[in-house]
Amino acid sequence: MYTLDPSLVPSEPREGGLSLRAWDAASDEDAQTWLRGCLDPDFQRWNTPLKPWTDLAGARESLRARARDAADGRSASFRITDDESGAALGHVGVNEISLPMKTARVGYWVLPEARGRGVATRALLLATRWACAELGLHRLELGHAVGHEASCRVAERSGYRAEGTLREAMFEAGRHDAFRDVHLHARLATDEEPAPPGTR
């Protein structure tokens, strides 16, 4: 079983002014950043966590749960960090890892002040390369609610090809009793990697 020490990311992914590091539930800064990201109205419009929370205690428990998943080899969650300032910019995760099937699902969010700068695309490219090289994964899937055009653009710019629509595969915003359709993208380890934003 693959395991990831939540406090140490081997060969920390870094490129293009960004680095990815594991979230730390014991860090006040990390917990506050996680809380702010997950309470952002744009995040809540497109995501409905299974277990909602609205305070630092909930944020810490959420990060501890992610650390447990990492230790069990089920996922890897990264804080997106600006190399120059050290500021947190958002999150990218490699989730539902199946080493036998060589598959996983990816997800990401970016803080409001970091949007429009190619951060999500660059972070997703980094995380994808890491997952294929370090974990030996072959297929990574990315799903977003139909209508989430910004996420669709990130997927396409990161080489995740559109594969179709999954009917009612995601909760509606703020509800666990209603569903919405999901646009499915995927990338294979054998697909050509696109150039990062600003390098074309």
C-alpha positions in Angstrom: 0.0 0.0 0.0 1.2 3.5 -0.9 1.5 5.8 2.2 2.1 9.5 2.4 3.4 11.0 5.6 1.2 14.1 6.0 4.0 16.2 7.3 6.6 15.2 4.7 5.9 15.2 1.0 8.7 13.3 -0.8 10.2 15.3 -3.7 7.8 18.2 -3.1 6.4 19.1 -6.4 7.6 22.6 -7.5 7.6 24.5 -10.8 6.6 27.8 -12.3 6.6 29.7 -9.1 4.4 27.2 -7.3 5.1 24.4 -4.8 2.7 21.8 -3.4 3.0 20.6 0.1 0.9 18.5 2.5 -1.6 20.4 4.6 -0.8 20.4 8.3 -3.8 20.2 10.7 -1.6 21.4 13.6 -0.9 24.7 11.8 -3.1 27.6 12.6 -2.3 29.2 9.2 -3.2 26.0 7.3 -6.5 25.6 9.2 -7.4 29.2 8.7 -6.6 28.9 4.9 -8.6 25.7 4.6 -11.6 27.3 6.4 -11.5 30.4 4.2 -11.3 28.4 1.0 -14.1 26.0 1.9 -16.4 28.9 3.1 -15.8 30.9 0.0 -19.2 31.5 -1.8 -17.8 30.4 -5.1 -16.5 27.1 -3.6 -19.9 26.5 -1.9 -21.7 27.2 -5.2 -20.0 24.3 -6.9 -19.2 21.9 -4.0 -21.2 20.3 -1.2 -19.1 18.5 1.4 -20.5 15.4 3.0 -19.9 16.8 6.4 -20.4 20.6 6.5 -18.5 22.7 9.1 -18.1 26.4 9.6 -15.3 26.9 12.2 -11.6 26.3 12.9 -12.3 23.1 14.8 -14.2 21.7 11.8 -11.4 22.8 9.5 -8.8 21.0 11.7 -10.9 17.8 11.8 -11.3 18.0 8.0 -7.5 18.3 7.6 -6.9 15.5 10.1 -9.3 13.3 8.0 -7.3 14.0 4.9 -4.0 13.2 6.7 -5.5 9.8 7.7 -6.5 9.2 4.1 -3.0 10.0 3.0 -1.5 7.7 5.6 -3.8 4.9 4.3 -2.8 5.6 0.7 -6.3 6.7 -0.3 -5.5 10.3 -1.2 -2.9 13.1 -1.2 -3.9 16.7 -0.4 -1.6 19.6 -1.2 -1.6 23.2 -0.3 -0.7 25.3 -3.3 2.0 27.8 -2.2 3.5 30.8 -4.0 7.3 30.2 -3.9 8.2 33.9 -3.7 5.9 35.1 -1.0 5.1 31.8 0.7 1.4 32.7 0.6 -1.2 30.0 0.3 -3.1 30.1 -3.0 -5.4 27.1 -2.8 -5.7 23.4 -2.8 -5.2 20.5 -5.2 -5.9 16.8 -4.3 -5.4 13.4 -5.8 -8.3 11.4 -4.4 -9.8 7.9 -4.4 -6.4 6.5 -5.3 -6.5 2.9 -6.6 -3.1 1.5 -7.1 -4.3 -1.9 -8.5 -6.4 -0.1 -11.1 -3.8 2.8 -11.5 -6.5 5.4 -11.2 -7.5 8.4 -9.1 -9.7 11.5 -9.1 -8.4 15.0 -8.9 -10.0 18.2 -7.5 -8.8 21.7 -6.8 -9.9 25.2 -5.5 -8.1 28.5 -5.5 -8.5 31.4 -3.1 -10.3 34.5 -4.6 -7.2 36.7 -4.6 -5.3 34.1 -6.6 -7.8 33.5 -9.4 -7.2 34.6 -13.0 -3.5 33.9 -12.8 -3.3 30.3 -14.0 -2.7 29.0 -10.5 -5.2 26.2 -10.7 -3.9 25.0 -14.1 -0.3 25.1 -13.0 -1.1 23.3 -9.8 -3.1 20.6 -11.5 -0.3 20.1 -14.0 2.1 19.6 -11.2 -0.1 17.3 -9.2 -0.9 15.2 -12.3 2.8 14.8 -13.1 3.5 13.8 -9.5 0.7 11.3 -9.4 1.8 9.6 -12.6 5.6 9.6 -11.8 5.5 8.9 -8.0 2.4 6.7 -7.8 2.6 5.1 -11.2 -1.0 6.1 -12.0 -2.3 5.7 -15.6 -5.7 7.4 -15.5 -6.8 10.5 -13.6 -10.4 11.6 -13.7 -11.8 15.1 -13.0 -15.5 15.9 -12.6 -17.1 19.3 -12.2 -20.7 20.4 -12.0 -22.2 21.2 -15.4 -22.1 25.0 -15.8 -18.9 25.5 -13.9 -17.1 27.0 -16.9 -14.0 28.1 -15.0 -13.3 24.6 -13.8 -13.9 23.3 -17.3 -11.3 25.6 -18.7 -8.8 24.5 -16.1 -9.4 20.9 -17.0 -8.9 21.5 -20.7 -5.8 23.6 -20.3 -4.3 20.8 -18.1 -4.8 18.2 -20.8 -7.9 16.6 -19.3 -10.1 15.7 -22.2 -13.9 15.9 -22.0 -15.4 12.5 -22.0 -19.1 13.1 -21.4 -21.8 13.9 -18.8 -22.6 11.9 -15.7 -26.3 12.2 -14.9 -27.0 13.4 -11.3 -23.6 12.4 -10.1 -23.0 15.3 -7.7 -25.0 17.0 -4.9 -26.8 20.3 -5.6 -25.2 23.3 -3.8 -25.9 23.0 -0.1 -28.1 20.0 -0.4 -27.8 16.2 0.2 -31.3 15.4 -1.2 -30.9 16.7 -4.7 -28.4 16.1 -7.5 -26.9 17.7 -10.6 -25.1 16.5 -13.6 -21.3 16.3 -13.8 -19.0 17.0 -16.7 -16.3 14.2 -16.8 -12.8 14.9 -18.0 -9.8 12.5 -17.9 -6.1 12.4 -18.6 -3.9 9.4 -19.2 -0.2 9.1 -18.3 0.4 8.5 -22.0 -1.3 11.8 -23.1 0.9 14.7 -24.2 1.4 17.2 -21.4 0.3 20.7 -22.3 2.6 23.7 -21.7 2.0 25.6 -18.5 0.1 28.9 -18.8 2.3 31.7 -20.1 4.9 29.5 -21.8 3.3 29.0 -25.2 
